[in-house]
Structure formats: C-alpha cells, structure tokens
Amino acid sequence: MPVITLEAAKLNKDQKKQLVNEFTVTASKIMNIPEQAIFIFLKENSLENIGVGGQLLSDRK
C-alpha cells in the first residue's frame, strides 16, 4: 500500500481531483502496481501555518 502525501496551502476541489488522479496514474505506472493500491493524502495548511524565508505567508499579502 504505497502512500503519497502532499502538504500545501488551500486547494480547490478541481485541483485536488487533478492531483489525486495524476499522482495515482503516474505512481501506478512507475511502480507497476494497480491504481487501487495507492493512497493519496492531501493536507491543507492555512497561510498562517506556513513560513518561508523567516516570514509567515499570511504576512506577505
């Protein structure tokens, strides 16, 4: 049971569907396993919980 986890800022439903589909198809081809065996976890983080270059993304707006 391979698991792929992506952490990102807010994603809309279409972006989530596309990521899950493309990760699944690609991983299945590369690892030569059925798509049904792959689990994808998308973890969304608010901008105040992401820091880049010593600054919160929520403060960059």
MDTraj code that builds the backbone (N, CA, C; nanometers):
import mdtraj as md
import numpy as np

residues = "MET PRO VAL ILE THR LEU GLU ALA ALA LYS LEU ASN LYS ASP GLN LYS LYS GLN LEU VAL ASN GLU PHE THR VAL THR ALA SER LYS ILE MET ASN ILE PRO GLU GLN ALA ILE PHE ILE PHE LEU LYS GLU ASN SER LEU GLU ASN ILE GLY VAL GLY GLY GLN LEU LEU SER ASP ARG LYS".split()
xyz = np.array([
    [0.0834, -0.1171, 0.0000],
    [0.0000, 0.0000, 0.0000],
    [0.0885, 0.1242, 0.0000],
    [0.1284, 0.1741, -0.1139],
    [0.2050, 0.2984, -0.1185],
    [0.1186, 0.4169, -0.0762],
    [0.1805, 0.5107, -0.0062],
    [0.1124, 0.6322, 0.0388],
    [0.1897, 0.7523, -0.0144],
    [0.1174, 0.8438, -0.0770],
    [0.1746, 0.9699, -0.1227],
    [0.1068, 1.0802, -0.0441],
    [0.1857, 1.1666, 0.0193],
    [0.1319, 1.2771, 0.0979],
    [0.1815, 1.4086, 0.0411],
    [0.0887, 1.5016, 0.0220],
    [0.1224, 1.6352, -0.0245],
    [0.0706, 1.7357, 0.0771],
    [0.1575, 1.8236, 0.1231],
    [0.1155, 1.9342, 0.2086],
    [0.1231, 2.0607, 0.1271],
    [0.0163, 2.1396, 0.1318],
    [0.0094, 2.2617, 0.0518],
    [-0.0810, 2.3624, 0.1208],
    [-0.0842, 2.4819, 0.0651],
    [-0.1821, 2.5805, 0.1091],
    [-0.3187, 2.5374, 0.0540],
    [-0.4168, 2.6202, 0.0672],
    [-0.5530, 2.5874, 0.0257],
    [-0.5589, 2.5462, -0.1205],
    [-0.6306, 2.4373, -0.1480],
    [-0.6522, 2.3874, -0.2838],
    [-0.8023, 2.3830, -0.3104],
    [-0.8420, 2.4080, -0.4349],
    [-0.9844, 2.3924, -0.4643],
    [-1.0112, 2.2466, -0.5038],
    [-1.1379, 2.2110, -0.5151],
    [-1.1732, 2.0708, -0.5390],
    [-1.1183, 2.0195, -0.6725],
    [-1.1200, 2.1033, -0.7760],
    [-1.0670, 2.0599, -0.9056],
    [-0.9168, 2.0325, -0.8974],
    [-0.8439, 2.1151, -0.8249],
    [-0.7003, 2.0924, -0.8072],
    [-0.6761, 1.9613, -0.7328],
    [-0.7550, 1.9347, -0.6299],
    [-0.7412, 1.8106, -0.5533],
    [-0.7671, 1.6890, -0.6417],
    [-0.8742, 1.6943, -0.7208],
    [-0.9070, 1.5833, -0.8109],
    [-0.7929, 1.5577, -0.9093],
    [-0.7393, 1.6651, -0.9671],
    [-0.6311, 1.6505, -1.0637],
    [-0.5050, 1.5937, -0.9991],
    [-0.4691, 1.6427, -0.8813],
    [-0.3511, 1.5910, -0.8118],
    [-0.3666, 1.4429, -0.7792],
    [-0.4814, 1.4065, -0.7231],
    [-0.5052, 1.2662, -0.6866],
    [-0.4990, 1.1775, -0.8105],
    [-0.5620, 1.2206, -0.9182],
    [-0.5624, 1.1411, -1.0412],
    [-0.4217, 1.1270, -1.0980],
    [-0.3510, 1.2375, -1.1139],
    [-0.2197, 1.2317, -1.1781],
    [-0.1152, 1.1624, -1.0917],
    [-0.1182, 1.1840, -0.9609],
    [-0.0262, 1.1114, -0.8717],
    [-0.0520, 0.9615, -0.8824],
    [-0.1797, 0.9237, -0.8798],
    [-0.2163, 0.7814, -0.8836],
    [-0.1715, 0.7161, -1.0140],
    [-0.2044, 0.7780, -1.1251],
    [-0.1690, 0.7211, -1.2562],
    [-0.0176, 0.7092, -1.2702],
    [0.0535, 0.8149, -1.2353],
    [0.1992, 0.8146, -1.2507],
    [0.2654, 0.7120, -1.1590],
    [0.2263, 0.7105, -1.0315],
    [0.2853, 0.6153, -0.9369],
    [0.2559, 0.4716, -0.9788],
    [0.1348, 0.4468, -1.0270],
    [0.0973, 0.3128, -1.0711],
    [0.1868, 0.2659, -1.1862],
    [0.2109, 0.3538, -1.2825],
    [0.2955, 0.3187, -1.3964],
    [0.4400, 0.2951, -1.3536],
    [0.4929, 0.3846, -1.2717],
    [0.6328, 0.3747, -1.2305],
    [0.6574, 0.2518, -1.1439],
    [0.5659, 0.2237, -1.0505],
    [0.5852, 0.1125, -0.9567],
    [0.5248, -0.0184, -1.0064],
    [0.4540, -0.0113, -1.1205],
    [0.3920, -0.1306, -1.1781],
    [0.2992, -0.2011, -1.0787],
    [0.2122, -0.1215, -1.0179],
    [0.1119, -0.1747, -0.9250],
    [-0.0237, -0.1166, -0.9635],
    [-0.1328, -0.1821, -0.9210],
    [-0.2656, -0.1316, -0.9562],
    [-0.2944, 0.0030, -0.8884],
    [-0.3677, 0.0867, -0.9582],
    [-0.4048, 0.2179, -0.9040],
    [-0.4812, 0.2057, -0.7726],
    [-0.5577, 0.0980, -0.7570],
    [-0.6382, 0.0782, -0.6363],
    [-0.5525, 0.0591, -0.5115],
    [-0.4247, 0.0333, -0.5284],
    [-0.3367, 0.0088, -0.4139],
    [-0.2726, 0.1366, -0.3607],
    [-0.2940, 0.2480, -0.4288],
    [-0.2245, 0.3727, -0.3938],
    [-0.3165, 0.4651, -0.3152],
    [-0.2654, 0.5145, -0.2042],
    [-0.3385, 0.6091, -0.1204],
    [-0.2740, 0.7467, -0.1336],
    [-0.3566, 0.8491, -0.1500],
    [-0.3096, 0.9863, -0.1598],
    [-0.3696, 1.0648, -0.0439],
    [-0.2853, 1.1343, 0.0317],
    [-0.3318, 1.2200, 0.1399],
    [-0.2945, 1.3640, 0.1076],
    [-0.3949, 1.4515, 0.1025],
    [-0.3713, 1.5929, 0.0793],
    [-0.3936, 1.6660, 0.2112],
    [-0.2925, 1.7360, 0.2567],
    [-0.3016, 1.8103, 0.3820],
    [-0.2927, 1.9586, 0.3511],
    [-0.3990, 2.0294, 0.3830],
    [-0.4012, 2.1726, 0.3579],
    [-0.3598, 2.2473, 0.4846],
    [-0.2793, 2.3481, 0.4637],
    [-0.2331, 2.4314, 0.5745],
    [-0.2769, 2.5750, 0.5492],
    [-0.3210, 2.6413, 0.6549],
    [-0.3545, 2.7824, 0.6381],
    [-0.2254, 2.8609, 0.6211],
    [-0.2364, 2.9763, 0.5587],
    [-0.1174, 3.0571, 0.5303],
    [-0.0462, 3.1013, 0.6576],
    [-0.1180, 3.1078, 0.7687],
    [-0.0520, 3.1466, 0.8942],
    [0.0251, 3.0309, 0.9580],
    [0.0166, 2.9126, 0.8978],
    [0.0913, 2.7972, 0.9456],
    [0.2041, 2.7575, 0.8506],
    [0.2358, 2.8450, 0.7537],
    [0.3432, 2.8177, 0.6586],
    [0.4420, 2.9331, 0.6633],
    [0.5677, 2.9010, 0.6855],
    [0.6714, 3.0032, 0.6869],
    [0.7714, 2.9813, 0.5751],
    [0.8115, 3.0894, 0.5106],
    [0.9120, 3.0842, 0.4041],
    [1.0062, 3.2023, 0.4232],
    [1.1350, 3.1752, 0.4244],
    [1.2327, 3.2820, 0.4376],
    [1.2186, 3.3601, 0.5670],
    [1.1776, 3.2913, 0.6731],
    [1.1652, 3.3563, 0.8034],
    [1.0387, 3.4388, 0.8205],
    [0.9443, 3.4238, 0.7290],
    [0.8216, 3.5032, 0.7347],
    [0.7009, 3.4148, 0.7097],
    [0.5906, 3.4408, 0.7842],
    [0.4673, 3.3682, 0.7596],
    [0.4081, 3.4130, 0.6266],
    [0.3532, 3.3169, 0.5509],
    [0.2900, 3.3534, 0.4238],
    [0.1728, 3.4477, 0.4456],
    [0.1044, 3.4346, 0.5568],
    [-0.0091, 3.5232, 0.5838],
    [0.0356, 3.6688, 0.5988],
    [0.1613, 3.6934, 0.6341],
    [0.2122, 3.8298, 0.6487],
    [0.2640, 3.8868, 0.5176],
    [0.2747, 3.8062, 0.4147],
    [0.3296, 3.8514, 0.2871],
    [0.2256, 3.9228, 0.2008],
    [0.0998, 3.9123, 0.2314],
    [-0.0059, 3.9719, 0.1475],
    [-0.0048, 4.1208, 0.1501],
])
top = md.Topology()
chain = top.add_chain()
for i, resn in enumerate(residues, 1):
    res = top.add_residue(resn, chain, resSeq=i)
    for name in ("N", "CA", "C"):
        top.add_atom(name, md.element.get_by_symbol(name[0]), res)
traj = md.Trajectory(xyz[None], top)
